[in-house]
Amino acid sequence: MAQRPRTVLGALLGALLCVWQPAQAQQDGGLTNLGVVQSLILTVAPEALYTQSDFGQRITREIEAESAEIAAENRRIEAELTAEERELTELRDSLTPTEFRARAEAFDEKVQRLRREQDEKVRAVGTRNEEARRALLTAAQPVLLRLMEESGAVAVLDRRVVLLSVDSVDITEQAILRVNAEFGDGAEILPPRP
């Protein structure tokens, strides 16, 4: 009699294992198939795709160089304006009020013009960064589509909008490798700045 409960228990455990294994394979989307993710839904991290790709790293270096150039130019302009303001202050007593006002207004206009020009340069750098991100995502769409088809997926979602997922459905690393292989530093996506 002691054997019978074990047999029933063994049979129940065996049945549970048979049910659990297919359910587990279904639950992980068949992720154990030969290293290729098999899932209906995949995720990608667009920010990582940009920052870790050769293209994104080239653009980042260019933007950092442009930003450093603008900062150096700002320091030079500030030094020149400070010297000019000091000179104008020293001339104040030797000029008539009308002459001083005219020079002061011309100086203020110059300061405002230079500020607008420098602000425009900073905006252009920010715009280039956003353009580069959009250009990469557009160029990467065929790469993502191929990864999706190979995985048997029906959708690739932005990882930021997914509440929960297993890491194994994230194809960001594969996408970066393929984008790098296909586009390199992306000169044809967005030409380097001269």
C-alpha positions as a printed Julia matrix, in Angstrom:
194×3 Matrix{Float64}:
  0.0     0.0     0.0
  2.9     2.34    0.65
  3.99    1.81   -2.96
  0.73    2.92   -4.46
  0.79    6.53   -3.24
  4.36    6.79   -4.6
  3.21    5.49   -7.96
  0.3     7.93   -7.98
  2.62   10.71   -6.78
  5.22    9.73   -9.38
  2.58    9.72  -12.07
  1.32   13.13  -10.97
  4.86   14.55  -10.92
  5.56   13.05  -14.33
  2.38   14.55  -15.73
  3.21   17.95  -14.22
  6.69   17.86  -15.74
  5.28   16.96  -19.14
  2.85   19.87  -18.93
  5.43   22.28  -17.44
  8.17   21.76  -20.03
  6.04   22.69  -23.08
  4.48   25.49  -21.07
  7.97   26.75  -20.15
  9.1    26.53  -23.79
  6.0    28.46  -24.77
  6.55   30.99  -22.01
 10.14   31.76  -23.02
  9.12   31.89  -26.66
 11.43   29.02  -27.56
 14.44   31.12  -26.61
 16.63   28.07  -26.32
 16.55   27.39  -30.09
 20.13   27.52  -31.37
 20.97   30.96  -30.02
 18.35   32.76  -32.11
 15.71   34.54  -30.09
 12.31   33.1   -30.93
  9.63   35.39  -29.6
  6.55   37.14  -30.89
  7.63   40.38  -29.26
 11.16   41.8   -29.22
 12.5    44.92  -27.58
 15.26   47.34  -28.51
 16.79   50.25  -26.59
 17.04   53.09  -29.16
 19.28   55.19  -26.89
 21.81   52.35  -26.54
 21.55   51.61  -30.26
 22.58   55.2   -30.92
 25.21   55.73  -28.21
 26.91   52.34  -28.6
 26.92   52.18  -32.4
 29.97   53.33  -34.37
 27.75   55.97  -35.99
 26.48   57.35  -32.67
 29.99   57.43  -31.24
 31.29   59.35  -34.28
 28.47   61.89  -34.0
 29.11   62.22  -30.25
 32.81   62.94  -30.9
 31.91   65.52  -33.56
 29.38   67.21  -31.28
 31.84   67.28  -28.39
 34.46   68.88  -30.67
 31.94   71.45  -31.96
 30.79   72.21  -28.4
 34.39   72.68  -27.23
 35.0    75.0   -30.2
 31.91   77.06  -29.32
 32.96   77.22  -25.65
 36.46   78.44  -26.61
 34.91   81.0   -28.95
 32.6    82.16  -26.14
 35.55   82.65  -23.8
 37.43   84.64  -26.47
 34.36   86.81  -27.19
 33.76   87.38  -23.48
 37.37   88.52  -22.99
 37.12   90.89  -25.97
 33.81   92.32  -24.78
 35.13   92.79  -21.25
 38.12   94.71  -22.59
 35.88   96.8   -24.85
 33.51   97.55  -21.97
 36.44   98.58  -19.76
 37.73  100.9   -22.51
 34.28  102.43  -22.95
 34.02  103.04  -19.2
 37.43  104.74  -19.19
 36.38  107.01  -22.1
 33.15  108.01  -20.41
 34.56  111.18  -18.82
 36.28  112.32  -22.03
 33.16  111.89  -24.23
 30.07  114.03  -24.46
 26.92  112.34  -23.14
 25.64  111.98  -26.73
 28.89  110.34  -27.93
 29.0   108.05  -24.92
 25.34  107.02  -25.39
 25.94  106.28  -29.07
 28.99  104.13  -28.28
 27.19  102.39  -25.4
 24.2   101.57  -27.63
 26.51  100.26  -30.37
 28.28   98.11  -27.77
 24.95   96.74  -26.46
 23.84   95.9   -30.0
 27.14   94.11  -30.62
 26.73   92.11  -27.39
 23.16   91.12  -28.33
 24.18   90.14  -31.89
 27.08   88.0   -30.67
 24.86   86.34  -28.07
 22.27   85.47  -30.74
 24.96   84.09  -33.04
 26.46   81.92  -30.32
 23.05   80.71  -29.16
 22.25   79.74  -32.75
 25.46   77.69  -32.92
 24.51   75.84  -29.72
 21.01   75.15  -31.09
 22.51   73.86  -34.35
 24.65   71.37  -32.4
 21.57   70.14  -30.51
 19.62   69.87  -33.75
 22.41   67.83  -35.33
 22.27   65.41  -32.42
 18.51   64.91  -32.82
 18.81   64.62  -36.61
 21.49   61.95  -36.16
 19.29   59.92  -33.8
 16.38   60.02  -36.22
 18.62   59.23  -39.2
 20.07   56.17  -37.44
 16.66   54.81  -36.46
 15.44   55.26  -40.04
 18.55   53.56  -41.48
 18.33   50.75  -38.89
 14.73   49.82  -39.72
 15.68   47.18  -42.34
 18.18   45.7   -39.85
 15.51   45.52  -37.16
 13.05   44.06  -39.66
 15.5    41.26  -40.54
 16.08   40.51  -36.85
 12.32   40.46  -36.33
 11.78   38.05  -39.23
 14.61   35.75  -38.1
 13.07   35.6   -34.64
  9.57   34.91  -35.87
  8.42   38.09  -34.14
  5.49   40.26  -35.07
  6.72   43.43  -33.36
  9.82   45.2   -32.09
  8.99   47.57  -29.22
 10.96   50.41  -27.69
 12.24   48.96  -24.43
 11.34   52.19  -22.6
  7.61   51.61  -23.14
  7.6    47.97  -22.05
  6.56   47.49  -18.45
  8.06   44.0   -18.01
 10.05   41.67  -20.22
 12.79   39.09  -20.02
 16.23   40.29  -21.09
 16.46   37.55  -23.69
 13.92   39.3   -25.96
 16.06   42.45  -26.11
 17.84   42.53  -29.48
 19.78   45.76  -28.89
 23.21   44.11  -28.89
 22.51   42.18  -32.1
 21.13   45.35  -33.7
 24.26   47.32  -32.76
 26.52   44.64  -34.24
 24.54   44.52  -37.47
 24.23   48.3   -37.76
 28.01   48.59  -37.28
 28.63   45.9   -39.89
 26.26   47.5   -42.39
 26.94   51.22  -41.87
 30.26   51.52  -40.02
 30.56   55.09  -38.76
 27.52   56.01  -40.85
 29.11   58.46  -43.29
 26.33   57.61  -45.78
 23.64   58.07  -43.1
 24.89   61.53  -42.07
 28.14   62.84  -43.55
 30.91   63.9   -41.16
 31.26   67.61  -40.47
 34.16   69.2   -42.39
